[in-house]
Structure formats: C-alpha cells, structure tokens
Amino acid sequence: MSTLILSLPLADASAPEYDYVLTPDGVQASLQGRSVAAMLPAQAGRGTEVVAVVPARALSWHRISLPERVLRGLLSGRTEPARARSVLSGVLEEQLLDEAQALHFAVFAAEGHASGGAMVWVAACDRAWLQARLQALEAAGRSVSRIVAECTPSRAGTAQALLSAELQPAQLVLCTPDGVSLLPLLPASVALAQAAPELAVWAEPAVMALAEQHFGSRAQLQTQSQRLLLAAQSDWNLAQLELSASPGGRLRKRLASGWKSLLVSPQWRPARWALLALLVLQVAALNALAWRQRSLLEQKRSAVQAVLQQTFPQVQLVVDAPKQMQRAVDDLARARGVGSDADLGRVLSIIGPLAPTSLSFSALELSGKQLKLRPASLEPAAARKLTAALEARGLRARLQDDGQLLVEPKESN
C-alpha cells in the first residue's frame, strides 16, 4: 500500500497548492511535487493512505498536567469531543492567545510526571483553517486518514534545529524536550540551539549555506520531501476530538497502519525476513514430511506385493495386491473343496431372483461347495419349478426328505 504525504498550505487562496510526496514504502519517494488538490497523483485512490502534515508554523505546543483518569479517557477517545474540549480549554485558558473554540486540540502523553497527574503535550492549531484544508482534499477524492505534525517535541537529551527555505525572513525551528519554538535566526537563537544537548541541525538546499554559516559542519542537508517522509512516520496523530473517527474506525485505522508498518517499515525488516525464513522452513518441512509419508506408503505397498508373490508365486503382475490375494485364496479354497464367502454370495445371488417372493428360509449351511437351505414352507410344485430354474443356471438342486434344499455347482461332481 502506497502513501501520499501532503503538506497543508498556510496561504489563504481559492485553490491552494499542496507539496506532496508519494512513497511505496514510507522511506523512498517515488514521486514528489506541488499541485492543487484536484491534480494530486492519480495513485492517491483506493489502497493509498493519505497523510496530512501540519507545518511547524501552524502549531503551538503546550505541556500540562492532567489526572490519570482524564488522560486515559482523552487518549483512548472514550471522552466525548465536547467534554474533552471543555477540559482542555479550562486547563489551557491562560496559555492560549486565541479563543479556545477557534482552535483544534490534540493530546499526547509526555515524559515525566506531576503531582496528582501525568504530563501531556497538547498541540493546538487554527480549527477553521485545518477543517478547510481537509474538506478541500475530501472534495478532490483525497480523504485524509492521518494528520501529523511537521515537528514535534524531542525526546529527553536530544534536540533538532531546522532551517527551511519557506520561512522568510529566515527563521529557526527548534525542537527540544520543552516544546517546539519558532525563533528568528539571530546569534542569541543560535546560541540557545547550540546549548541544547545532542543537537541535530537540518537545512534545505536553498538555505544550506546560511546554516553552515551559523552552525558550521553540524548542519546536514534535508530536502522537504525527506522531512515529509520523516514526519509521516510519527505515531502522533492530530486527528482527535471532532476529527476523530468512531471507535470501530479508529481500530480499523490502527490495524491498517500496523499492517502497513509491518509490511514496509525499515524497523520491521528483520521481522519480515524472519517470517519469510519461517515460511520457507515450514514449506520445506511439509515437503519433507510428504516425501517421508510417500516413502513409507511405498514401502508398505512393496511389502504387501512381496507377501502376495511369495505366497502365490504364480502371480507375476501385481495390480491390486489385496484383491489379487483374495482371488488366489478363493481359488485355493475351491481347489481343496472348501467353500468361500465368494461361493456363498454367488449361489445366493442366483437363488434370490428365482425363488418365489413368498418363500423364506429359516436356516442355511455352507459345507464345502454345498449349500443347504431350510425353507419355512415350500410346496412340491414350487420346489420342482425352483430346482429346474437352478439347473438352468448351472446349479444342481434337490429337495431332501428332511425338507432341506441342497444346492451345489454341477462341476462339483
């Protein structure tokens, strides 16, 4: 599944243009450029995840403390949007420059604890601006599944500084564990950034010389497409409160995101190789087991054939060993004057259609090739008719004085 990553434009225009990156794996860009919503890549349809990136200039970050119970409700999405907005507005009232109702909020767990609660980050941006950009994309058939920030607060002990060609006059975006700051590119700002531990400095090609002038060799080149790809890998989804999907929708998005991450993310590459190796091993094991079973079956078949040919040397060609062995045993029994189940079945199959429908037998006895039947009642005329019919079918039949009907093949005498 490919991903279309869009940078939401800040400029107020009737047809704003979106910087975009199309990536098949979340790491490498297959296509990049700038376009209005209706002209975005045609691949951004079914099977493509659309990720919107909010520029650093559009977001403000606030660190606050919330009770654990309230935080769990906000992070899980169980708290109603209106209730969540009311809670956040009350806590952030003194930190906001704009009216709380005009802002969109997103809450993320932060490192550290406070007395009576947990520390969280709250990202805030213009609500009307964000909804307008999302609606324009929706109207163009590019439904956004995730919203991420271009820059987020860094982990403890790290810091990042960004110089972008879009910021005129030149400004510095500084990401530290204390938040994200937009600073003028002045010696004091540079000194503040350089004082941060483990500082990484990134600059776009157009301002690379300026970055080297202030930060020297610490400055590294980073294109806008690389920054968008990096931002899209964030787990911090700004689509919360009114922009959040239903619980079922959130679950589907999480499953889809997790599945995509498993398929294409670099950090899952060892797991993918391990899974592939396991599948290959399973297939090889199944093939080996099948070969072993075929080998055992062939050995048993060969053993049965050997028993048949050792017992009955006259059998040269073995087609169906069990049937051929049964046939040979029956032939041997006949040769020795011993009846078999086959003889009994053959005689009964002949008698059945010829006997009167009202005739029943109370007993039968097979002795050699002679079959003795004791009819419940058999009139002399019916007996003569039955014996004549049996004679015509190759059987000798006679009614004895004790009332038993004796039937035997004519060849027996």
Backbone torsions as a table, in degrees:
resi	resn	phi	psi	omega
1	MET	NA	125.7	179.6
2	SER	-84.0	166.8	-178.6
3	THR	-130.5	130.1	173.9
4	LEU	-103.4	117.1	-177.6
5	ILE	-106.8	125.1	-175.4
6	LEU	-120.3	135.6	171.3
7	SER	-93.2	120.3	-177.0
8	LEU	-71.6	123.2	-177.3
9	PRO	-72.2	144.3	179.0
10	LEU	-88.4	-29.3	-174.5
11	ALA	-65.2	139.3	175.8
12	ASP	-83.9	107.9	-179.7
13	ALA	-142.7	155.5	-179.5
14	SER	-66.3	-32.3	178.1
15	ALA	-134.3	76.4	-177.1
16	PRO	-64.5	150.1	179.3
17	GLU	-100.6	142.3	-177.4
18	TYR	-110.8	127.0	167.2
19	ASP	-74.3	133.4	-174.4
20	TYR	-138.0	158.5	173.4
21	VAL	-138.4	131.2	174.6
22	LEU	-108.3	125.8	-176.9
23	THR	-131.7	137.6	177.9
24	PRO	-84.0	-21.1	-173.9
25	ASP	-130.7	3.1	-178.6
26	GLY	80.3	0.5	-178.0
27	VAL	-120.5	-47.8	-178.1
28	GLN	-105.4	140.4	178.5
29	ALA	-89.8	126.7	175.6
30	SER	-93.8	-21.1	-179.7
31	LEU	-157.4	141.0	177.8
32	GLN	-149.3	157.5	-179.8
33	GLY	166.9	-161.1	179.1
34	ARG	-137.0	135.0	-176.0
35	SER	-160.1	158.5	170.1
36	VAL	-71.9	165.1	-173.3
37	ALA	-57.8	-41.8	-176.0
38	ALA	-69.3	-18.8	-176.2
39	MET	-106.9	13.3	177.2
40	LEU	-64.8	160.2	-174.2
41	PRO	-49.3	138.4	-178.6
42	ALA	-64.8	-21.8	-179.9
43	GLN	-67.1	-14.4	-177.6
44	ALA	-78.5	61.7	178.6
45	GLY	-125.7	-141.8	-179.1
46	ARG	-62.7	136.2	-178.9
47	GLY	89.0	-0.5	179.1
48	THR	-116.0	128.8	176.0
49	GLU	-84.8	134.7	178.4
50	VAL	-108.4	122.1	-179.1
51	VAL	-116.5	125.7	177.9
52	ALA	-98.7	133.3	-179.8
53	VAL	-109.2	123.3	178.1
54	VAL	-87.9	122.2	-179.1
55	PRO	-59.4	154.4	-178.7
56	ALA	-60.6	-34.4	-178.5
57	ARG	-66.8	-21.3	-175.4
58	ALA	-88.8	-9.6	-174.4
59	LEU	-114.2	144.1	167.5
60	SER	-120.2	146.0	-176.5
61	TRP	-117.5	135.5	-177.0
62	HIS	-133.6	129.4	178.2
63	ARG	-102.9	123.6	-177.4
64	ILE	-134.7	171.6	177.2
65	SER	-112.4	134.4	178.8
66	LEU	-131.6	148.5	173.6
67	PRO	-59.0	147.1	-177.0
68	GLU	-56.0	-42.3	-177.8
69	ARG	-63.9	-43.0	178.8
70	VAL	-64.9	-41.2	-179.0
71	LEU	-63.0	-42.8	179.6
72	ARG	-61.1	-41.4	178.9
73	GLY	-64.4	-38.9	-180.0
74	LEU	-69.9	-45.2	-176.7
75	LEU	-69.9	-32.3	-179.6
76	SER	-83.0	-15.3	-178.7
77	GLY	83.8	6.4	-179.6
78	ARG	-74.7	-25.5	179.2
79	THR	-74.8	132.3	179.0
80	GLU	-59.7	142.4	-178.5
81	PRO	-52.9	-43.0	-179.3
82	ALA	-63.7	-42.3	178.7
83	ARG	-65.2	-43.8	179.6
84	ALA	-62.7	-41.9	179.2
85	ARG	-63.2	-39.9	179.8
86	SER	-63.9	-42.3	-180.0
87	VAL	-63.6	-47.9	-177.4
88	LEU	-67.0	-39.1	179.4
89	SER	-62.0	-40.0	179.9
90	GLY	-66.3	-40.1	-178.3
91	VAL	-74.0	-36.1	-174.6
92	LEU	-92.9	3.3	-171.4
93	GLU	-50.4	-43.4	-175.8
94	GLU	-82.9	-10.3	-177.8
95	GLN	-98.5	-14.2	-174.4
96	LEU	-91.6	140.0	175.6
97	LEU	-90.4	-23.1	179.3
98	ASP	-109.6	168.1	176.1
99	GLU	-64.8	137.0	-177.4
100	ALA	-60.0	-35.0	-178.9
101	GLN	-67.2	-19.0	-179.6
102	ALA	-90.3	0.4	-174.9
103	LEU	-114.4	151.0	171.2
104	HIS	-101.4	136.8	-177.2
105	PHE	-115.8	148.8	171.1
106	ALA	-141.8	137.3	-173.0
107	VAL	-114.1	136.7	178.8
108	PHE	-139.1	143.5	178.3
109	ALA	-66.2	139.4	179.5
110	ALA	-115.8	161.6	177.3
111	GLU	-73.4	143.9	177.0
112	GLY	100.8	165.6	-179.3
113	HIS	-132.6	157.1	176.3
114	ALA	-128.9	158.6	-179.8
115	SER	-62.5	125.4	177.5
116	GLY	81.2	9.0	-179.9
117	GLY	-179.0	-167.1	-178.8
118	ALA	-122.6	150.6	179.6
119	MET	-82.5	137.9	177.8
120	VAL	-136.3	155.8	170.5
121	TRP	-99.8	136.0	174.0
122	VAL	-117.8	119.0	175.4
123	ALA	-94.8	135.3	-178.1
124	ALA	-130.1	139.3	175.8
125	CYS	-148.8	169.6	-179.1
126	ASP	-63.5	120.1	-174.7
127	ARG	-68.2	-45.8	-178.3
128	ALA	-65.2	-41.7	178.7
129	TRP	-60.9	-46.4	-178.4
130	LEU	-63.9	-45.5	-179.8
131	GLN	-64.0	-37.1	179.3
132	ALA	-64.1	-42.0	179.6
133	ARG	-66.7	-41.1	180.0
134	LEU	-67.8	-39.5	179.0
135	GLN	-66.2	-37.0	177.4
136	ALA	-63.6	-41.0	177.4
137	LEU	-67.8	-39.4	178.0
138	GLU	-61.7	-42.7	179.6
139	ALA	-65.2	-28.2	179.4
140	ALA	-88.7	6.7	178.3
141	GLY	81.7	18.6	178.7
142	ARG	-116.0	80.4	-177.6
143	SER	-76.2	123.1	-176.2
144	VAL	-78.9	129.2	179.4
145	SER	-99.0	-25.9	177.6
146	ARG	-141.5	150.2	175.3
147	ILE	-125.5	123.7	-178.6
148	VAL	-125.4	164.3	179.0
149	ALA	-94.5	143.3	176.2
150	GLU	-62.5	-39.5	179.8
151	CYS	-135.0	141.5	178.9
152	THR	-130.8	161.8	175.1
153	PRO	-56.8	141.3	-176.5
154	SER	-83.5	167.3	176.4
155	ARG	-72.9	162.7	-179.4
156	ALA	-59.2	134.4	177.6
157	GLY	84.3	7.5	179.2
158	THR	-133.6	163.4	177.0
159	ALA	-158.4	149.8	176.8
160	GLN	-131.9	140.9	175.4
161	ALA	-121.5	137.5	-176.6
162	LEU	-128.5	132.0	171.7
163	LEU	-115.1	120.1	-177.3
164	SER	-114.3	144.5	178.5
165	ALA	-70.5	-18.6	-178.6
166	GLU	-77.0	-19.4	-178.4
167	LEU	-87.8	104.8	179.7
168	GLN	-124.8	127.7	-5.2
169	PRO	-64.7	166.9	-173.5
170	ALA	-54.4	131.3	178.2
171	GLN	-132.6	162.0	-177.1
172	LEU	-114.8	124.4	173.6
173	VAL	-95.4	115.5	-176.6
174	LEU	-112.1	120.6	179.8
175	CYS	-109.3	118.2	179.3
176	THR	-132.4	173.3	175.2
177	PRO	-61.6	-13.4	-180.0
178	ASP	-93.1	-2.1	178.4
179	GLY	135.3	-167.0	179.3
180	VAL	-118.1	124.4	-177.0
181	SER	-121.1	142.8	175.0
182	LEU	-108.2	110.7	-171.4
183	LEU	-119.6	146.5	172.7
184	PRO	-67.3	146.6	-177.4
185	LEU	-78.6	81.4	-179.4
186	LEU	-122.0	160.6	179.1
187	PRO	-53.3	-37.1	-180.0
188	ALA	-65.8	-39.9	179.1
189	SER	-67.4	-41.0	178.5
190	VAL	-63.6	-41.8	178.7
191	ALA	-63.4	-39.5	178.0
192	LEU	-63.1	-42.2	179.7
193	ALA	-66.6	-42.8	-177.7
194	GLN	-68.9	-19.8	177.9
195	ALA	-76.9	-15.8	-179.5
196	ALA	-72.7	141.3	179.4
197	PRO	-72.8	149.3	176.2
198	GLU	50.4	49.7	-177.6
199	LEU	-77.2	130.6	172.0
200	ALA	-113.4	128.6	-177.0
201	VAL	-111.7	127.3	179.9
202	TRP	-122.1	142.2	-179.7
203	ALA	-145.5	143.0	175.4
204	GLU	-75.1	158.7	-176.5
205	PRO	-53.1	-38.6	-175.5
206	ALA	-67.2	-23.0	-178.1
207	VAL	-119.6	17.9	-178.7
208	MET	-63.4	-40.8	179.8
209	ALA	-62.9	-39.5	178.7
210	LEU	-65.4	-38.9	178.9
211	ALA	-65.7	-41.4	178.8
212	GLU	-66.7	-31.3	178.7
213	GLN	-63.6	-37.0	-176.6
214	HIS	-95.6	-32.9	-173.8
215	PHE	-116.2	-2.9	178.3
216	GLY	65.6	-139.8	-175.0
217	SER	-74.0	-6.8	178.8
218	ARG	-70.9	-21.5	-177.8
219	ALA	-71.3	133.3	178.7
220	GLN	-122.7	147.8	-177.7
221	LEU	-77.5	134.6	176.0
222	GLN	-146.9	116.8	178.9
223	THR	-77.6	165.5	179.6
224	GLN	-64.3	-37.7	179.3
225	SER	-63.4	-38.3	177.2
226	GLN	-64.8	-38.5	179.4
227	ARG	-67.2	-38.2	177.9
228	LEU	-66.5	-41.3	177.5
229	LEU	-61.4	-41.6	179.7
230	LEU	-67.1	-41.1	-180.0
231	ALA	-64.2	-37.0	-178.0
232	ALA	-67.3	-17.0	179.1
233	GLN	-81.5	-4.9	-178.4
234	SER	-70.0	145.7	175.3
235	ASP	-88.8	-3.3	-177.5
236	TRP	-85.6	100.0	-178.0
237	ASN	-93.9	119.9	-179.5
238	LEU	-79.4	-6.5	-179.0
239	ALA	-77.1	79.5	-178.5
240	GLN	-126.5	177.0	-178.8
241	LEU	53.9	-121.5	-176.0
242	GLU	-65.6	-23.0	-178.8
243	LEU	-91.1	-1.3	-178.0
244	SER	-80.4	146.0	177.3
245	ALA	-78.8	174.1	175.5
246	SER	-65.8	164.7	178.8
247	PRO	-54.5	-41.3	177.5
248	GLY	-64.9	-40.2	178.5
249	GLY	-65.7	-39.6	177.8
250	ARG	-63.1	-40.2	179.3
251	LEU	-64.0	-43.0	179.0
252	ARG	-62.7	-40.9	179.6
253	LYS	-65.1	-41.5	179.3
254	ARG	-64.5	-41.6	178.5
255	LEU	-64.1	-44.0	179.4
256	ALA	-63.7	-42.3	179.4
257	SER	-65.3	-42.0	178.6
258	GLY	-64.9	-40.1	179.0
259	TRP	-65.0	-42.5	178.7
260	LYS	-64.3	-42.6	178.9
261	SER	-60.6	-40.7	178.7
262	LEU	-63.7	-35.1	-175.8
263	LEU	-78.4	-37.9	-169.0
264	VAL	-123.5	-18.7	-173.8
265	SER	-68.3	138.8	-179.7
266	PRO	-59.8	-36.1	-176.8
267	GLN	-66.8	-18.9	178.1
268	TRP	-95.4	2.9	-177.6
269	ARG	-59.2	-45.4	176.7
270	PRO	-58.5	-39.3	179.2
271	ALA	-65.4	-39.0	179.0
272	ARG	-64.4	-42.5	178.0
273	TRP	-64.5	-39.9	178.8
274	ALA	-63.9	-41.1	178.8
275	LEU	-65.0	-41.6	178.1
276	LEU	-62.7	-43.4	178.6
277	ALA	-62.5	-39.1	178.6
278	LEU	-64.2	-42.1	178.6
279	LEU	-63.6	-43.6	178.5
280	VAL	-61.7	-41.8	179.1
281	LEU	-63.4	-40.7	179.1
282	GLN	-63.6	-44.6	179.3
283	VAL	-62.6	-43.5	179.1
284	ALA	-62.8	-40.8	179.4
285	ALA	-65.3	-41.0	178.3
286	LEU	-64.3	-41.5	178.1
287	ASN	-63.8	-41.5	178.7
288	ALA	-64.2	-41.0	178.6
289	LEU	-64.9	-42.1	178.2
290	ALA	-62.7	-42.2	178.3
291	TRP	-62.6	-40.9	179.5
292	ARG	-63.6	-42.9	179.3
293	GLN	-64.3	-42.3	177.5
294	ARG	-62.5	-38.8	179.5
295	SER	-64.5	-44.1	178.6
296	LEU	-64.3	-41.0	178.9
297	LEU	-63.4	-40.0	179.0
298	GLU	-66.7	-37.1	177.3
299	GLN	-63.8	-43.0	178.6
300	LYS	-64.9	-40.4	179.0
301	ARG	-63.3	-41.7	179.0
302	SER	-65.7	-37.9	179.4
303	ALA	-65.1	-41.5	178.3
304	VAL	-63.9	-42.5	178.6
305	GLN	-63.2	-39.5	179.6
306	ALA	-64.4	-42.1	177.8
307	VAL	-61.0	-42.9	179.7
308	LEU	-61.2	-48.2	-175.3
309	GLN	-75.2	-27.1	175.6
310	GLN	-74.2	-36.6	-179.5
311	THR	-76.9	-39.0	-179.7
312	PHE	-125.7	83.6	-175.9
313	PRO	-59.3	-22.0	-178.6
314	GLN	-69.1	-15.9	178.1
315	VAL	-79.9	111.8	-178.0
316	GLN	-96.8	-41.8	-178.1
317	LEU	-107.8	121.3	-179.9
318	VAL	-103.0	117.4	177.5
319	VAL	-109.5	-52.3	177.5
320	ASP	-133.3	94.6	-171.7
321	ALA	-56.7	-48.3	-178.8
322	PRO	-59.4	-44.6	-179.5
323	LYS	-67.7	-41.0	179.5
324	GLN	-65.8	-36.9	177.8
325	MET	-67.2	-41.3	178.0
326	GLN	-62.4	-41.7	179.3
327	ARG	-64.4	-40.9	179.5
328	ALA	-66.4	-40.0	177.7
329	VAL	-63.5	-42.1	178.5
330	ASP	-63.1	-42.1	178.6
331	ASP	-63.0	-40.2	178.9
332	LEU	-65.8	-38.7	178.9
333	ALA	-65.4	-41.2	179.0
334	ARG	-65.1	-40.2	-179.2
335	ALA	-62.7	-27.6	-179.7
336	ARG	-98.1	6.2	177.8
337	GLY	76.7	24.1	179.7
338	VAL	-108.1	130.9	179.8
339	GLY	-73.1	160.4	179.3
340	SER	-134.0	169.7	177.0
341	ASP	-60.9	-31.4	179.6
342	ALA	-66.7	-41.4	178.1
343	ASP	-62.5	-47.0	-179.9
344	LEU	-58.6	-45.5	-179.8
345	GLY	-63.0	-39.3	-178.6
346	ARG	-66.9	-43.0	-179.1
347	VAL	-66.1	-45.1	-179.8
348	LEU	-64.4	-35.1	179.1
349	SER	-66.8	-25.1	177.2
350	ILE	-82.1	-41.6	-176.8
351	ILE	-68.0	-39.4	-173.7
352	GLY	-50.2	-55.3	-178.0
353	PRO	-69.4	-23.0	-174.7
354	LEU	-88.8	-26.8	-177.0
355	ALA	-71.5	148.0	176.1
356	PRO	-58.6	148.4	-177.3
357	THR	-64.9	-25.7	-178.9
358	SER	-85.8	-5.4	-176.1
359	LEU	-82.1	133.8	174.9
360	SER	-133.5	153.4	-177.8
361	PHE	-114.9	135.9	-178.9
362	SER	-91.8	-17.3	-179.9
363	ALA	-161.2	155.7	173.6
364	LEU	-146.4	151.3	-177.8
365	GLU	-145.4	129.7	178.6
366	LEU	-106.2	119.0	178.7
367	SER	-127.8	106.4	-174.3
368	GLY	64.6	-120.9	177.1
369	LYS	-104.3	4.3	179.8
370	GLN	-94.3	131.7	178.0
371	LEU	-113.9	120.5	178.8
372	LYS	-104.4	124.3	-179.8
373	LEU	-117.0	135.2	177.4
374	ARG	-109.2	101.2	-179.6
375	PRO	-73.7	144.8	177.6
376	ALA	-64.0	-41.3	176.7
377	SER	-160.9	130.1	-178.3
378	LEU	-144.8	112.7	179.3
379	GLU	-67.4	149.3	-179.9
380	PRO	-55.5	-42.1	-179.0
381	ALA	-64.4	-41.9	178.9
382	ALA	-67.2	-34.6	179.1
383	ALA	-66.0	-43.5	179.4
384	ARG	-62.8	-40.9	-179.9
385	LYS	-64.3	-40.8	-178.8
386	LEU	-68.3	-44.0	-179.2
387	THR	-64.6	-36.7	178.3
388	ALA	-65.4	-41.4	179.6
389	ALA	-65.6	-38.9	179.3
390	LEU	-68.8	-38.0	176.7
391	GLU	-58.2	-39.2	-179.3
392	ALA	-68.8	-20.2	-179.7
393	ARG	-98.7	13.3	175.8
394	GLY	89.0	16.7	179.0
395	LEU	-118.5	144.5	174.3
396	ARG	-97.2	127.5	-176.9
397	ALA	-135.2	138.3	176.3
398	ARG	-150.6	147.2	-179.8
399	LEU	-94.5	118.6	-177.1
400	GLN	-82.7	168.3	-177.4
401	ASP	-62.8	-31.4	-178.9
402	ASP	-80.5	5.9	176.9
403	GLY	91.2	-3.2	179.5
404	GLN	-82.4	146.2	177.4
405	LEU	-100.4	118.2	-178.7
406	LEU	-100.0	123.6	-179.0
407	VAL	-126.0	132.0	177.8
408	GLU	-152.6	154.9	177.0
409	PRO	-65.2	147.8	179.8
410	LYS	-66.3	-25.9	-176.4
411	GLU	-71.1	-14.6	-175.1
412	SER	-69.9	-18.4	-179.5
413	ASN	-102.4	NA	NA
